[in-house]
Amino acid sequence: MRESTACPGYSGGIHGYFRRYIPDAFGIPPIFLQRNMLFEKAKDHLVSSAMNINEISEELGFSEHAVFTRFFTERAGISPKEFRNTGF
């Protein structure tokens, strides 16, 4: 996945805020929320865009196509190609 870049003047205080309040608001840790959002974006791209799977992988910040395919397949139970072809 894409690595974060440092923001000038960022003290890190917001990180603690999110770690405390995201679980209360959403019932899951922030990393799970981030992965769920990424999965939803992946599904949206597969259904509504003309980008190929490699392009989607790059757009979402995955280092390699295989990493994206594994990420998606673990969550959907089918590969991105199968998902796209079934027209979910």
Helices and strands as residue ranges (DSSP letters): H 13-26, H 30-48, H 53-59, H 65-76, H 80-86
